[in-house]
Amino acid sequence: MGYSLLEITLWPVYSKRLHTQNYRGVAYCEYQLKKMKETTMATLAYSENIEQMAKELDFGGVKGLIKDVLATQILARISGFSEEVEGFEARYGKDYQTINNEFNKANENFKKFDDLMAWQFAQEGKEYWQGRLKELNDVL
């Protein structure tokens, strides 16, 4: 019986795994190898199918589809954080850093402190996701 390149590549993985599990016998290894080969071939066919659908939908392929979906989700998060930051800027009439500096010099104000913590979270979230969007554009 001849073995394909896929079988030869996968044989050490299965033989080692099966040996450590105290399974003995070539027949069992061949059975497991056949199952893995069938699964791998189905996955390849599935991937080709997804690639074709992505091209038909004008994404240029799976890579373009992934980039578009990730960018959409990242932009949604940036938008949410931006709205929150803009709300605080409208309420206080200044940016976060200025209000934070004023707060540190003034007497304690728990309402303002709560706002500052939420504002800081929104500001950092916005900056984080803007950085991730830049990374996405650099990578893909």
Order of alpha helices (4+ residues) and beta strands (2+ residues): alpha-alpha-alpha-alpha-alpha
